[in-house]
Amino acid sequence: METEIRDLSSIEIRNLMLDTLAYEGEDIDSEGKTFKLYGYQGTQSDLYRLMEGLAIKRGLIKSDIPLYGAAWDGSGLMLHPHSTTNFSYSDIQNIYEQFHLLLNQGIIAPGAIGNYGPNLPSFHVTEYGLKCLDENEILPYDVDGYLEKIKNIPSISEWVEFYIKEALQCYNANCMEAAVIMLGLSSEKILDEQIDALLGYLSRNFTDEFSQMQTELSSIRLASAKFNCYKKYFYMIKNNVSDHLFKDMLPLVDRVAFQVYANFTRITRNELAHPSDTKMERIEVLMIFISFIKYCQTQYGFIDYYINH
């Protein structure tokens, strides 16, 4: 079955633009041109042309109109939806908006050295912008890149990897509700691992709290209650742990951030697991995916600490 192609969100356009500026391969332009090859400077036409090539390569847009080659720093063609470009009307609006947002944020700046000229449409990537390119978010349409980030998290379990991989496949098949269910399952698996690791840590360092937590957990079945139990004993001991490694991680789990994400994925999964009219929008699910890598890194940071201390 052919995958449905939708208009790209502003976040997807922004990341596509940043990825294009950072791209080093030779397969998104008929002549193998990249911004790196030209010292991270060029024109808006160069950027939009290469963006289209990368979007097609990633399956974000259909290739109904043949891509054209052009001299670097050339004026290029005006973007007309489904006439001179495979981008839609909405995509083109988003492209123009995101380009100017990158200007306002200092990631790119007007003008370029050489024969380009001091003003738009010529531009260059700033020093700050180059750092942003190195740290650009991985979006779920880049399945291999996303999974690579996940696999690089120390101690992450095979089951969590499996659920996330399934979630990515669901997302890219435009099955948003199924994607969230898979992320919810991975979140609950992480919670189980956190609880086991914390119990082991308490048994070695806080024996009274270990006995109390073990007793409480013996009568708990719901994931929400397990999470509340974990949170209770986490806060009970956190001020009594003097290790700087542990203390350095505490700002990552302030009282709000600690609960909101885990509860969101759990509650959403529970809602979606039962017949209902719940409908997840693509942008909602995209935001979950964007934050999920950081969420996993944070939780496994604590799991690693519990296991090794």
C-alpha positions as CSV (number, residue, x, y, z in Angstrom):
1,M,0.0,0.0,0.0
2,E,1.4,3.4,-1.0
3,T,2.2,5.7,1.9
4,E,0.1,8.8,2.2
5,I,2.0,12.0,1.7
6,R,0.9,15.0,3.7
7,D,1.9,18.6,3.9
8,L,5.0,19.0,6.1
9,S,4.7,20.6,9.4
10,S,6.8,23.7,10.3
11,I,9.0,21.6,12.5
12,E,9.6,19.1,9.7
13,I,10.4,22.0,7.3
14,R,12.8,23.6,9.8
15,N,14.7,20.3,10.4
16,L,14.7,19.6,6.7
17,M,16.3,23.0,6.1
18,L,18.9,22.5,8.8
19,D,19.7,18.9,7.5
20,T,20.1,20.3,4.0
21,L,22.6,22.9,5.2
22,A,24.5,20.2,7.0
23,Y,24.2,17.5,4.4
24,E,27.5,16.1,3.0
25,G,26.3,13.4,0.6
26,E,26.3,13.8,-3.2
27,D,22.9,12.3,-3.8
28,I,20.4,15.2,-3.4
29,D,21.7,17.3,-6.3
30,S,22.3,16.2,-9.9
31,E,25.8,17.5,-9.7
32,G,26.6,16.5,-6.1
33,K,26.6,20.0,-4.8
34,T,26.3,20.7,-1.0
35,F,26.6,23.8,1.2
36,K,29.7,22.3,2.8
37,L,31.3,22.2,-0.6
38,Y,30.7,25.9,-1.0
39,G,31.8,27.0,2.4
40,Y,28.3,26.9,3.9
41,Q,27.1,29.8,1.7
42,G,24.9,30.1,-1.3
43,T,21.5,31.4,-2.3
44,Q,17.9,30.7,-1.3
45,S,17.4,29.0,-4.6
46,D,20.4,26.6,-3.8
47,L,18.8,25.8,-0.5
48,Y,15.3,25.1,-1.7
49,R,16.6,23.0,-4.6
50,L,18.7,20.8,-2.3
51,M,15.9,20.7,0.3
52,E,13.6,19.2,-2.4
53,G,16.1,16.5,-3.2
54,L,16.5,15.6,0.4
55,A,12.8,15.5,1.0
56,I,12.3,13.2,-1.9
57,K,15.2,11.0,-0.7
58,R,13.5,10.6,2.7
59,G,10.1,10.0,1.2
60,L,8.6,13.2,2.6
61,I,7.2,14.3,-0.7
62,K,6.5,12.6,-4.0
63,S,8.7,13.0,-7.0
64,D,6.1,13.8,-9.7
65,I,8.2,16.6,-11.2
66,P,11.8,15.9,-12.3
67,L,14.4,17.7,-10.3
68,Y,16.5,20.3,-12.2
69,G,20.2,21.1,-11.9
70,A,21.4,24.7,-11.6
71,A,24.6,26.6,-11.3
72,W,25.5,27.4,-7.7
73,D,24.5,31.0,-6.8
74,G,22.1,31.0,-9.7
75,S,18.7,32.6,-9.6
76,G,16.9,29.3,-10.1
77,L,13.2,28.8,-10.6
78,M,10.4,30.4,-8.6
79,L,8.7,27.9,-6.4
80,H,5.2,27.1,-7.9
81,P,3.5,24.1,-6.2
82,H,3.4,21.0,-8.4
83,S,4.7,23.0,-11.4
84,T,8.3,23.9,-10.8
85,T,8.6,22.0,-7.5
86,N,7.2,18.9,-5.8
87,F,6.5,21.0,-2.6
88,S,2.9,21.8,-1.9
89,Y,1.5,25.3,-1.5
90,S,1.6,24.9,2.3
91,D,5.1,23.5,2.2
92,I,6.4,26.6,0.2
93,Q,4.8,29.0,2.7
94,N,6.5,27.1,5.5
95,I,9.8,27.1,3.7
96,Y,9.7,30.9,3.4
97,E,8.7,31.3,7.0
98,Q,11.3,29.0,8.4
99,F,14.0,30.6,6.3
100,H,13.3,33.9,7.9
101,L,13.1,32.4,11.3
102,L,16.6,31.0,10.9
103,L,17.7,34.5,9.9
104,N,16.0,36.0,13.0
105,Q,17.7,33.4,15.2
106,G,21.1,34.1,13.9
107,I,21.6,30.6,12.4
108,I,22.1,32.1,8.9
109,A,22.8,35.7,7.9
110,P,22.4,37.7,4.6
111,G,25.2,38.0,2.2
112,A,28.2,35.8,1.3
113,I,31.8,36.3,0.5
114,G,32.9,36.3,-3.1
115,N,30.6,36.9,-6.1
116,Y,27.4,36.4,-4.1
117,G,26.8,39.9,-2.7
118,P,26.0,41.4,0.6
119,N,22.2,40.9,0.6
120,L,19.6,38.2,0.2
121,P,19.0,35.9,-1.6
122,S,22.7,35.2,-0.9
123,F,23.3,34.1,2.7
124,H,25.8,32.2,4.8
125,V,25.7,30.0,7.9
126,T,27.0,31.8,10.9
127,E,29.4,30.4,13.4
128,Y,26.5,29.9,15.8
129,G,24.6,28.3,13.0
130,L,27.4,25.7,12.4
131,K,27.1,24.6,16.0
132,C,23.3,24.3,15.6
133,L,23.8,22.1,12.6
134,D,25.9,19.8,14.7
135,E,23.2,19.5,17.3
136,N,20.1,19.4,15.1
137,E,17.3,17.2,16.4
138,I,16.7,13.8,14.8
139,L,13.1,13.5,13.6
140,P,11.2,10.2,13.4
141,Y,11.2,10.1,9.6
142,D,15.0,9.4,9.8
143,V,14.4,5.9,11.2
144,D,18.1,4.8,11.1
145,G,19.3,8.1,12.6
146,Y,16.7,8.0,15.4
147,L,17.4,4.4,16.2
148,E,21.2,5.1,16.3
149,K,20.6,7.8,18.9
150,I,18.5,5.3,20.9
151,K,21.1,2.5,20.7
152,N,23.8,4.8,21.8
153,I,22.1,5.3,25.2
154,P,24.0,3.1,27.7
155,S,22.1,0.1,29.1
156,I,19.0,0.7,27.0
157,S,17.1,-2.6,26.9
158,E,16.2,-4.6,23.7
159,W,12.5,-4.4,24.5
160,V,12.6,-0.6,24.7
161,E,14.5,-0.5,21.4
162,F,11.9,-2.9,19.9
163,Y,8.9,-0.7,21.0
164,I,10.6,2.4,19.7
165,K,11.4,0.8,16.3
166,E,7.7,-0.3,16.0
167,A,6.6,3.3,17.0
168,L,8.8,4.7,14.2
169,Q,7.4,2.3,11.6
170,C,3.9,3.2,12.7
171,Y,4.6,7.0,12.5
172,N,6.1,6.7,9.0
173,A,3.0,4.7,7.9
174,N,0.9,7.6,9.2
175,C,-0.6,5.4,12.0
176,M,-0.3,8.1,14.7
177,E,-2.3,6.3,17.4
178,A,-0.4,3.1,17.0
179,A,2.9,5.0,17.3
180,V,1.8,6.6,20.6
181,I,0.8,3.2,21.9
182,M,4.2,1.8,21.1
183,L,5.9,4.8,22.8
184,G,3.6,4.3,25.8
185,L,4.7,0.6,26.0
186,S,8.4,1.6,25.9
187,S,7.8,4.2,28.6
188,E,6.2,1.7,30.9
189,K,9.1,-0.8,30.2
190,I,11.5,2.0,31.2
191,L,9.5,2.5,34.4
192,D,9.8,-1.2,35.3
193,E,13.5,-1.0,34.8
194,Q,13.8,2.1,36.9
195,I,11.9,0.5,39.7
196,D,14.0,-2.7,39.7
197,A,17.2,-0.6,39.5
198,L,16.1,1.7,42.4
199,L,15.2,-1.3,44.5
200,G,18.6,-2.7,44.0
201,Y,20.2,0.6,45.0
202,L,18.0,0.9,48.1
203,S,18.9,-2.6,49.2
204,R,22.6,-1.6,49.2
205,N,22.3,1.9,50.6
206,F,18.9,2.5,52.2
207,T,17.7,-0.7,53.7
208,D,14.7,0.7,55.6
209,E,13.4,2.4,52.4
210,F,14.1,-0.8,50.4
211,S,11.8,-2.8,52.7
212,Q,9.1,-0.2,52.6
213,M,9.1,0.2,48.8
214,Q,9.2,-3.6,48.3
215,T,6.1,-4.0,50.5
216,E,4.2,-1.2,48.7
217,L,5.0,-2.6,45.3
218,S,3.8,-6.0,46.2
219,S,0.2,-4.8,46.1
220,I,0.5,-2.4,43.1
221,R,-0.6,-3.4,39.6
222,L,-1.4,-0.2,37.7
223,A,1.5,1.6,35.9
224,S,0.3,4.9,37.3
225,A,0.5,3.7,40.9
226,K,4.0,2.1,40.2
227,F,5.2,5.5,38.9
228,N,3.9,7.3,42.0
229,C,5.6,4.7,44.2
230,Y,8.9,5.2,42.3
231,K,8.5,9.0,42.6
232,K,7.8,8.8,46.3
233,Y,11.0,6.9,47.1
234,F,13.1,8.9,44.7
235,Y,12.2,12.1,46.5
236,M,12.6,10.4,49.9
237,I,16.3,9.6,49.3
238,K,17.4,12.3,46.8
239,N,18.6,14.8,49.4
240,N,20.5,12.1,51.3
241,V,22.6,11.1,48.4
242,S,25.9,13.0,48.5
243,D,27.4,11.7,45.3
244,H,28.0,14.6,42.8
245,L,27.2,12.4,39.8
246,F,23.7,11.9,41.2
247,K,23.3,15.5,42.2
248,D,24.3,16.7,38.7
249,M,21.4,14.7,37.2
250,L,18.8,16.1,39.5
251,P,18.1,19.3,37.5
252,L,17.0,17.0,34.6
253,V,14.1,15.8,36.7
254,D,12.5,18.8,38.2
255,R,9.1,18.1,39.8
256,V,7.1,19.1,36.6
257,A,9.3,17.5,34.0
258,F,9.6,14.3,36.0
259,Q,6.0,13.5,35.8
260,V,4.4,15.1,32.8
261,Y,6.0,13.1,30.1
262,A,5.7,9.7,31.7
263,N,2.1,10.3,32.5
264,F,1.3,11.7,29.1
265,T,2.6,8.6,27.3
266,R,0.9,6.3,29.8
267,I,-2.5,8.1,29.8
268,T,-2.5,8.5,26.0
269,R,-1.6,4.8,25.5
270,N,-4.4,3.8,27.9
271,E,-6.9,6.0,26.1
272,L,-5.9,4.7,22.7
273,A,-5.9,1.1,23.8
274,H,-9.7,1.2,24.3
275,P,-12.3,2.0,21.6
276,S,-12.8,5.7,21.6
277,D,-12.8,8.8,19.4
278,T,-9.3,9.8,20.4
279,K,-7.4,11.0,17.4
280,M,-3.7,12.0,17.6
281,E,-2.5,14.8,15.3
282,R,0.8,14.3,13.5
283,I,2.3,17.4,15.1
284,E,1.4,16.1,18.6
285,V,3.1,12.8,17.9
286,L,6.1,14.5,16.3
287,M,6.6,16.5,19.5
288,I,6.6,13.4,21.6
289,F,9.2,11.8,19.4
290,I,11.4,14.9,19.5
291,S,11.5,14.8,23.3
292,F,11.6,11.0,23.7
293,I,15.3,10.6,23.0
294,K,16.2,13.1,25.8
295,Y,13.6,11.4,28.0
296,C,15.3,8.0,27.5
297,Q,18.8,9.5,28.1
298,T,17.7,11.0,31.4
299,Q,15.9,7.9,32.7
300,Y,18.7,5.6,31.8
301,G,21.2,7.9,33.4
302,F,19.5,7.2,36.7
303,I,19.1,3.5,35.9
304,D,22.9,3.3,35.3
305,Y,23.6,5.1,38.5
306,Y,21.3,2.8,40.6
307,I,22.9,-0.3,39.1
308,N,26.5,0.8,39.6
309,H,26.3,2.3,43.1
